Amino acid sequence: MSEEINTYIRELAPFKIEFVDENDNYHKLDSYIKAVEDDYLLISPPDNSGVSCNIQDNLEVNLIFPRNDGIFIAQCVVIGKELGNKPGIKLSFPHNTRVLERREYVRMPMKLRVEVNCYLDKSYIEKKAFYAVTKNISGSGIAFFHKQPLETYFDIVCKIYLNDENHKPVETRNDVVYSQKVKLRDEIYYLTALSFTSISEADSARIIKECFKYQINHKKIKNY
């Protein structure tokens, strides 16, 4: 392991483990490393409201370690259970790692249809509306290309259509982070990023779950 990984992969190091279980439920739970063996890591079964949570074998998981300036993410695979004097869950050594600075969520390049409604004042009567396709999405915001720059409005409400079993769109209120001019296929567009200022807990969980599943399916953590 690299020197940087050794900073985090050590006995008693606390972390959050992120995974989707066999029933397609997303989890992000507390755990810690019990032992670092020659060919595997042994972790404590993650805690779910005081109840130990078992994880099935061959599952891809993220270990999320805190840093002063962000988080360190390590991707591992569940390879079995350890019984006896030191019971726990056995994981492979990380096959992919990533440092994420000053951002709580990893952005994924998922192309999703989004309806953007820009309200001009507090009456919520006059608005500008258009559809776009996301360039990327995370639990904290989205980015997309549009032919016009997005200015600061009284309120910006988005409906994001995820590719999950729930056909109801995710609804968010948003602030403009930036709207930058870019050239795309010899045409001028504006790459616009929005941060979520209001989103329900259920809708946030849906986005985080879909981002995690996308990451696992593509086996990599990249900076998009």
C-alpha positions as protocol buffer text, in pm:
chain_id: "A"
residue {
  index: 1
  type: MET
  ca { x: 0 y: 0 z: 0 }
}
residue {
  index: 2
  type: SER
  ca { x: 113 y: 357 z: -62 }
}
residue {
  index: 3
  type: GLU
  ca { x: 221 y: 583 z: 221 }
}
residue {
  index: 4
  type: GLU
  ca { x: -99 y: 788 z: 180 }
}
residue {
  index: 5
  type: ILE
  ca { x: -322 y: 480 z: 210 }
}
residue {
  index: 6
  type: ASN
  ca { x: -132 y: 371 z: 521 }
}
residue {
  index: 7
  type: THR
  ca { x: -240 y: 698 z: 682 }
}
residue {
  index: 8
  type: TYR
  ca { x: -598 y: 570 z: 677 }
}
residue {
  index: 9
  type: ILE
  ca { x: -575 y: 190 z: 654 }
}
residue {
  index: 10
  type: ARG
  ca { x: -462 y: 121 z: 1011 }
}
residue {
  index: 11
  type: GLU
  ca { x: -600 y: -51 z: 1317 }
}
residue {
  index: 12
  type: LEU
  ca { x: -883 y: 132 z: 1499 }
}
residue {
  index: 13
  type: ALA
  ca { x: -921 y: 390 z: 1219 }
}
residue {
  index: 14
  type: PRO
  ca { x: -1287 y: 501 z: 1208 }
}
residue {
  index: 15
  type: PHE
  ca { x: -1473 y: 543 z: 879 }
}
residue {
  index: 16
  type: LYS
  ca { x: -1815 y: 531 z: 718 }
}
residue {
  index: 17
  type: ILE
  ca { x: -1892 y: 236 z: 492 }
}
residue {
  index: 18
  type: GLU
  ca { x: -2115 y: 299 z: 190 }
}
residue {
  index: 19
  type: PHE
  ca { x: -2297 y: 20 z: 5 }
}
residue {
  index: 20
  type: VAL
  ca { x: -2621 y: -98 z: -154 }
}
residue {
  index: 21
  type: ASP
  ca { x: -2751 y: -420 z: 1 }
}
residue {
  index: 22
  type: GLU
  ca { x: -2910 y: -724 z: -165 }
}
residue {
  index: 23
  type: ASN
  ca { x: -3253 y: -558 z: -134 }
}
residue {
  index: 24
  type: ASP
  ca { x: -3128 y: -251 z: -326 }
}
residue {
  index: 25
  type: ASN
  ca { x: -3126 y: -33 z: -13 }
}
residue {
  index: 26
  type: TYR
  ca { x: -2852 y: 229 z: 23 }
}
residue {
  index: 27
  type: HIS
  ca { x: -2652 y: 249 z: 349 }
}
residue {
  index: 28
  type: LYS
  ca { x: -2383 y: 477 z: 488 }
}
residue {
  index: 29
  type: LEU
  ca { x: -2288 y: 348 z: 834 }
}
residue {
  index: 30
  type: ASP
  ca { x: -2017 y: 382 z: 1099 }
}
residue {
  index: 31
  type: SER
  ca { x: -1743 y: 122 z: 1139 }
}
residue {
  index: 32
  type: TYR
  ca { x: -1370 y: 92 z: 1216 }
}
residue {
  index: 33
  type: ILE
  ca { x: -1073 y: -123 z: 1116 }
}
residue {
  index: 34
  type: LYS
  ca { x: -1014 y: -407 z: 1362 }
}
residue {
  index: 35
  type: ALA
  ca { x: -700 y: -548 z: 1197 }
}
residue {
  index: 36
  type: VAL
  ca { x: -479 y: -508 z: 890 }
}
residue {
  index: 37
  type: GLU
  ca { x: -368 y: -856 z: 784 }
}
residue {
  index: 38
  type: ASP
  ca { x: -126 y: -958 z: 508 }
}
residue {
  index: 39
  type: ASP
  ca { x: -396 y: -1008 z: 245 }
}
residue {
  index: 40
  type: TYR
  ca { x: -715 y: -850 z: 380 }
}
residue {
  index: 41
  type: LEU
  ca { x: -867 y: -591 z: 612 }
}
residue {
  index: 42
  type: LEU
  ca { x: -1086 y: -689 z: 905 }
}
residue {
  index: 43
  type: ILE
  ca { x: -1353 y: -435 z: 997 }
}
residue {
  index: 44
  type: SER
  ca { x: -1618 y: -420 z: 1264 }
}
residue {
  index: 45
  type: PRO
  ca { x: -1972 y: -496 z: 1139 }
}
residue {
  index: 46
  type: PRO
  ca { x: -2119 y: -150 z: 1068 }
}
residue {
  index: 47
  type: ASP
  ca { x: -2354 y: -1 z: 1321 }
}
residue {
  index: 48
  type: ASN
  ca { x: -2711 y: 79 z: 1214 }
}
residue {
  index: 49
  type: SER
  ca { x: -2883 y: 264 z: 1500 }
}
residue {
  index: 50
  type: GLY
  ca { x: -2719 y: 41 z: 1758 }
}
residue {
  index: 51
  type: VAL
  ca { x: -2772 y: -282 z: 1562 }
}
residue {
  index: 52
  type: SER
  ca { x: -2483 y: -451 z: 1380 }
}
residue {
  index: 53
  type: CYS
  ca { x: -2549 y: -476 z: 1006 }
}
residue {
  index: 54
  type: ASN
  ca { x: -2426 y: -777 z: 811 }
}
residue {
  index: 55
  type: ILE
  ca { x: -2301 y: -731 z: 453 }
}
residue {
  index: 56
  type: GLN
  ca { x: -2311 y: -1003 z: 188 }
}
residue {
  index: 57
  type: ASP
  ca { x: -1992 y: -1137 z: 29 }
}
residue {
  index: 58
  type: ASN
  ca { x: -1859 y: -1008 z: -307 }
}
residue {
  index: 59
  type: LEU
  ca { x: -2020 y: -668 z: -253 }
}
residue {
  index: 60
  type: GLU
  ca { x: -1841 y: -351 z: -367 }
}
residue {
  index: 61
  type: VAL
  ca { x: -1819 y: -95 z: -85 }
}
residue {
  index: 62
  type: ASN
  ca { x: -1670 y: 248 z: -23 }
}
residue {
  index: 63
  type: LEU
  ca { x: -1475 y: 326 z: 293 }
}
residue {
  index: 64
  type: ILE
  ca { x: -1496 y: 700 z: 365 }
}
residue {
  index: 65
  type: PHE
  ca { x: -1231 y: 843 z: 598 }
}
residue {
  index: 66
  type: PRO
  ca { x: -1242 y: 1203 z: 728 }
}
residue {
  index: 67
  type: ARG
  ca { x: -965 y: 1451 z: 643 }
}
residue {
  index: 68
  type: ASN
  ca { x: -908 y: 1807 z: 761 }
}
residue {
  index: 69
  type: ASP
  ca { x: -975 y: 1934 z: 408 }
}
residue {
  index: 70
  type: GLY
  ca { x: -1227 y: 1676 z: 286 }
}
residue {
  index: 71
  type: ILE
  ca { x: -1251 y: 1297 z: 273 }
}
residue {
  index: 72
  type: PHE
  ca { x: -1047 y: 998 z: 155 }
}
residue {
  index: 73
  type: ILE
  ca { x: -1247 y: 728 z: -29 }
}
residue {
  index: 74
  type: ALA
  ca { x: -1125 y: 370 z: -71 }
}
residue {
  index: 75
  type: GLN
  ca { x: -1310 y: 112 z: -282 }
}
residue {
  index: 76
  type: CYS
  ca { x: -1297 y: -247 z: -153 }
}
residue {
  index: 77
  type: VAL
  ca { x: -1476 y: -580 z: -198 }
}
residue {
  index: 78
  type: VAL
  ca { x: -1630 y: -791 z: 81 }
}
residue {
  index: 79
  type: ILE
  ca { x: -1446 y: -1125 z: 71 }
}
residue {
  index: 80
  type: GLY
  ca { x: -1588 y: -1305 z: 373 }
}
residue {
  index: 81
  type: LYS
  ca { x: -1651 y: -1315 z: 747 }
}
residue {
  index: 82
  type: GLU
  ca { x: -1412 y: -1378 z: 1035 }
}
residue {
  index: 83
  type: LEU
  ca { x: -1537 y: -1577 z: 1333 }
}
residue {
  index: 84
  type: GLY
  ca { x: -1365 y: -1677 z: 1655 }
}
residue {
  index: 85
  type: ASN
  ca { x: -1169 y: -1448 z: 1887 }
}
residue {
  index: 86
  type: LYS
  ca { x: -1182 y: -1145 z: 1656 }
}
residue {
  index: 87
  type: PRO
  ca { x: -1510 y: -1155 z: 1460 }
}
residue {
  index: 88
  type: GLY
  ca { x: -1567 y: -910 z: 1178 }
}
residue {
  index: 89
  type: ILE
  ca { x: -1605 y: -856 z: 804 }
}
residue {
  index: 90
  type: LYS
  ca { x: -1310 y: -925 z: 573 }
}
residue {
  index: 91
  type: LEU
  ca { x: -1242 y: -679 z: 290 }
}
residue {
  index: 92
  type: SER
  ca { x: -994 y: -678 z: 5 }
}
residue {
  index: 93
  type: PHE
  ca { x: -727 y: -411 z: 12 }
}
residue {
  index: 94
  type: PRO
  ca { x: -848 y: -97 z: -174 }
}
residue {
  index: 95
  type: HIS
  ca { x: -838 y: -133 z: -552 }
}
residue {
  index: 96
  type: ASN
  ca { x: -914 y: 235 z: -610 }
}
residue {
  index: 97
  type: THR
  ca { x: -878 y: 547 z: -395 }
}
residue {
  index: 98
  type: ARG
  ca { x: -962 y: 914 z: -417 }
}
residue {
  index: 99
  type: VAL
  ca { x: -914 y: 1230 z: -210 }
}
residue {
  index: 100
  type: LEU
  ca { x: -1216 y: 1458 z: -224 }
}
residue {
  index: 101
  type: GLU
  ca { x: -1144 y: 1812 z: -109 }
}
residue {
  index: 102
  type: ARG
  ca { x: -1403 y: 2054 z: 29 }
}
residue {
  index: 103
  type: ARG
  ca { x: -1689 y: 1867 z: -134 }
}
residue {
  index: 104
  type: GLU
  ca { x: -1911 y: 1620 z: 46 }
}
residue {
  index: 105
  type: TYR
  ca { x: -2021 y: 1416 z: -254 }
}
residue {
  index: 106
  type: VAL
  ca { x: -1856 y: 1266 z: -561 }
}
residue {
  index: 107
  type: ARG
  ca { x: -1997 y: 1394 z: -891 }
}
residue {
  index: 108
  type: MET
  ca { x: -2097 y: 1130 z: -1145 }
}
residue {
  index: 109
  type: PRO
  ca { x: -2131 y: 1191 z: -1523 }
}
residue {
  index: 110
  type: MET
  ca { x: -2490 y: 1069 z: -1538 }
}
residue {
  index: 111
  type: LYS
  ca { x: -2701 y: 1206 z: -1823 }
}
residue {
  index: 112
  type: LEU
  ca { x: -3044 y: 1280 z: -1677 }
}
residue {
  index: 113
  type: ARG
  ca { x: -3333 y: 1490 z: -1800 }
}
residue {
  index: 114
  type: VAL
  ca { x: -3393 y: 1797 z: -1585 }
}
residue {
  index: 115
  type: GLU
  ca { x: -3666 y: 2060 z: -1598 }
}
residue {
  index: 116
  type: VAL
  ca { x: -3538 y: 2402 z: -1485 }
}
residue {
  index: 117
  type: ASN
  ca { x: -3790 y: 2665 z: -1370 }
}
residue {
  index: 118
  type: CYS
  ca { x: -3653 y: 3014 z: -1301 }
}
residue {
  index: 119
  type: TYR
  ca { x: -3898 y: 3232 z: -1107 }
}
residue {
  index: 120
  type: LEU
  ca { x: -3861 y: 3607 z: -1149 }
}
residue {
  index: 121
  type: ASP
  ca { x: -4013 y: 3722 z: -819 }
}
residue {
  index: 122
  type: LYS
  ca { x: -4184 y: 3602 z: -503 }
}
residue {
  index: 123
  type: SER
  ca { x: -4525 y: 3585 z: -671 }
}
residue {
  index: 124
  type: TYR
  ca { x: -4409 y: 3264 z: -847 }
}
residue {
  index: 125
  type: ILE
  ca { x: -4620 y: 3364 z: -1149 }
}
residue {
  index: 126
  type: GLU
  ca { x: -4364 y: 3475 z: -1405 }
}
residue {
  index: 127
  type: LYS
  ca { x: -4095 y: 3226 z: -1486 }
}
residue {
  index: 128
  type: LYS
  ca { x: -3852 y: 3107 z: -1750 }
}
residue {
  index: 129
  type: ALA
  ca { x: -3854 y: 2731 z: -1804 }
}
residue {
  index: 130
  type: PHE
  ca { x: -3646 y: 2493 z: -2012 }
}
residue {
  index: 131
  type: TYR
  ca { x: -3526 y: 2134 z: -2024 }
}
residue {
  index: 132
  type: ALA
  ca { x: -3163 y: 2025 z: -2014 }
}
residue {
  index: 133
  type: VAL
  ca { x: -2956 y: 1708 z: -1976 }
}
residue {
  index: 134
  type: THR
  ca { x: -2717 y: 1689 z: -1683 }
}
residue {
  index: 135
  type: LYS
  ca { x: -2342 y: 1673 z: -1744 }
}
residue {
  index: 136
  type: ASN
  ca { x: -2294 y: 1545 z: -1391 }
}
residue {
  index: 137
  type: ILE
  ca { x: -2480 y: 1513 z: -1063 }
}
residue {
  index: 138
  type: SER
  ca { x: -2400 y: 1462 z: -695 }
}
residue {
  index: 139
  type: GLY
  ca { x: -2583 y: 1476 z: -366 }
}
residue {
  index: 140
  type: SER
  ca { x: -2516 y: 1850 z: -352 }
}
residue {
  index: 141
  type: GLY
  ca { x: -2588 y: 1975 z: -705 }
}
residue {
  index: 142
  type: ILE
  ca { x: -2596 y: 1934 z: -1084 }
}
residue {
  index: 143
  type: ALA
  ca { x: -2425 y: 2076 z: -1391 }
}
residue {
  index: 144
  type: PHE
  ca { x: -2557 y: 2104 z: -1746 }
}
residue {
  index: 145
  type: PHE
  ca { x: -2500 y: 2284 z: -2077 }
}
residue {
  index: 146
  type: HIS
  ca { x: -2747 y: 2547 z: -2198 }
}
residue {
  index: 147
  type: LYS
  ca { x: -2753 y: 2793 z: -2486 }
}
residue {
  index: 148
  type: GLN
  ca { x: -2809 y: 3091 z: -2256 }
}
residue {
  index: 149
  type: PRO
  ca { x: -2629 y: 3193 z: -1935 }
}
residue {
  index: 150
  type: LEU
  ca { x: -2829 y: 3133 z: -1620 }
}
residue {
  index: 151
  type: GLU
  ca { x: -2864 y: 3448 z: -1416 }
}
residue {
  index: 152
  type: THR
  ca { x: -2953 y: 3482 z: -1050 }
}
residue {
  index: 153
  type: TYR
  ca { x: -3330 y: 3463 z: -1010 }
}
residue {
  index: 154
  type: PHE
  ca { x: -3560 y: 3492 z: -711 }
}
residue {
  index: 155
  type: ASP
  ca { x: -3585 y: 3113 z: -707 }
}
residue {
  index: 156
  type: ILE
  ca { x: -3470 y: 2825 z: -928 }
}
residue {
  index: 157
  type: VAL
  ca { x: -3665 y: 2501 z: -898 }
}
residue {
  index: 158
  type: CYS
  ca { x: -3552 y: 2185 z: -1075 }
}
residue {
  index: 159
  type: LYS
  ca { x: -3722 y: 1854 z: -1142 }
}
residue {
  index: 160
  type: ILE
  ca { x: -3463 y: 1581 z: -1202 }
}
residue {
  index: 161
  type: TYR
  ca { x: -3571 y: 1253 z: -1359 }
}
residue {
  index: 162
  type: LEU
  ca { x: -3361 y: 968 z: -1218 }
}
residue {
  index: 163
  type: ASN
  ca { x: -3331 y: 625 z: -1378 }
}
residue {
  index: 164
  type: ASP
  ca { x: -3464 y: 442 z: -1073 }
}
residue {
  index: 165
  type: GLU
  ca { x: -3784 y: 256 z: -990 }
}
residue {
  index: 166
  type: ASN
  ca { x: -3953 y: 576 z: -869 }
}
residue {
  index: 167
  type: HIS
  ca { x: -4095 y: 763 z: -1168 }
}
residue {
  index: 168
  type: LYS
  ca { x: -4159 y: 1080 z: -966 }
}
residue {
  index: 169
  type: PRO
  ca { x: -3889 y: 1342 z: -1033 }
}
residue {
  index: 170
  type: VAL
  ca { x: -3660 y: 1468 z: -761 }
}
residue {
  index: 171
  type: GLU
  ca { x: -3744 y: 1831 z: -679 }
}
residue {
  index: 172
  type: THR
  ca { x: -3478 y: 2078 z: -566 }
}
residue {
  index: 173
  type: ARG
  ca { x: -3438 y: 2449 z: -499 }
}
residue {
  index: 174
  type: ASN
  ca { x: -3106 y: 2582 z: -617 }
}
residue {
  index: 175
  type: ASP
  ca { x: -2845 y: 2857 z: -627 }
}
residue {
  index: 176
  type: VAL
  ca { x: -2627 y: 2931 z: -929 }
}
residue {
  index: 177
  type: VAL
  ca { x: -2263 y: 2842 z: -863 }
}
residue {
  index: 178
  type: TYR
  ca { x: -2145 y: 2953 z: -1208 }
}
residue {
  index: 179
  type: SER
  ca { x: -2259 y: 2981 z: -1569 }
}
residue {
  index: 180
  type: GLN
  ca { x: -1947 y: 2982 z: -1787 }
}
residue {
  index: 181
  type: LYS
  ca { x: -1918 y: 3024 z: -2163 }
}
residue {
  index: 182
  type: VAL
  ca { x: -1768 y: 2719 z: -2338 }
}
residue {
  index: 183
  type: LYS
  ca { x: -1729 y: 2607 z: -2698 }
}
residue {
  index: 184
  type: LEU
  ca { x: -1885 y: 2271 z: -2775 }
}
residue {
  index: 185
  type: ARG
  ca { x: -1879 y: 2125 z: -3128 }
}
residue {
  index: 186
  type: ASP
  ca { x: -1806 y: 2473 z: -3269 }
}
residue {
  index: 187
  type: GLU
  ca { x: -2106 y: 2623 z: -3091 }
}
residue {
  index: 188
  type: ILE
  ca { x: -2123 y: 2846 z: -2784 }
}
residue {
  index: 189
  type: TYR
  ca { x: -2291 y: 2701 z: -2475 }
}
residue {
  index: 190
  type: TYR
  ca { x: -2291 y: 2787 z: -2107 }
}
residue {
  index: 191
  type: LEU
  ca { x: -2178 y: 2525 z: -1860 }
}
residue {
  index: 192
  type: THR
  ca { x: -2400 y: 2592 z: -1561 }
}
residue {
  index: 193
  type: ALA
  ca { x: -2361 y: 2448 z: -1212 }
}
residue {
  index: 194
  type: LEU
  ca { x: -2636 y: 2461 z: -950 }
}
residue {
  index: 195
  type: SER
  ca { x: -2608 y: 2376 z: -582 }
}
residue {
  index: 196
  type: PHE
  ca { x: -2907 y: 2237 z: -396 }
}
residue {
  index: 197
  type: THR
  ca { x: -3035 y: 2472 z: -127 }
}
residue {
  index: 198
  type: SER
  ca { x: -3346 y: 2269 z: -48 }
}
residue {
  index: 199
  type: ILE
  ca { x: -3413 y: 1900 z: -111 }
}
residue {
  index: 200
  type: SER
  ca { x: -3610 y: 1642 z: 85 }
}
residue {
  index: 201
  type: GLU
  ca { x: -3422 y: 1372 z: 273 }
}
residue {
  index: 202
  type: ALA
  ca { x: -3588 y: 1105 z: 59 }
}
residue {
  index: 203
  type: ASP
  ca { x: -3493 y: 1275 z: -269 }
}
residue {
  index: 204
  type: SER
  ca { x: -3136 y: 1331 z: -149 }
}
residue {
  index: 205
  type: ALA
  ca { x: -3110 y: 961 z: -62 }
}
residue {
  index: 206
  type: ARG
  ca { x: -3232 y: 868 z: -412 }
}
residue {
  index: 207
  type: ILE
  ca { x: -2962 y: 1079 z: -579 }
}
residue {
  index: 208
  type: ILE
  ca { x: -2683 y: 952 z: -352 }
}
residue {
  index: 209
  type: LYS
  ca { x: -2790 y: 592 z: -409 }
}
residue {
  index: 210
  type: GLU
  ca { x: -2795 y: 630 z: -790 }
}
residue {
  index: 211
  type: CYS
  ca { x: -2453 y: 802 z: -787 }
}
residue {
  index: 212
  type: PHE
  ca { x: -2307 y: 522 z: -576 }
}
residue {
  index: 213
  type: LYS
  ca { x: -2452 y: 253 z: -804 }
}
residue {
  index: 214
  type: TYR
  ca { x: -2314 y: 434 z: -1110 }
}
residue {
  index: 215
  type: GLN
  ca { x: -1969 y: 451 z: -950 }
}
residue {
  index: 216
  type: ILE
  ca { x: -1969 y: 81 z: -859 }
}
residue {
  index: 217
  type: ASN
  ca { x: -2089 y: -20 z: -1206 }
}
residue {
  index: 218
  type: HIS
  ca { x: -1806 y: 179 z: -1365 }
}
residue {
  index: 219
  type: LYS
  ca { x: -1547 y: 64 z: -1106 }
}
residue {
  index: 220
  type: LYS
  ca { x: -1377 y: 404 z: -1083 }
}
residue {
  index: 221
  type: ILE
  ca { x: -1387 y: 727 z: -885 }
}
residue {
  index: 222
  type: LYS
  ca { x: -1305 y: 1017 z: -1113 }
}
residue {
  index: 223
  type: ASN
  ca { x: -1319 y: 1395 z: -1091 }
}
residue {
  index: 224
  type: TYR
  ca { x: -1585 y: 1513 z: -1337 }
}
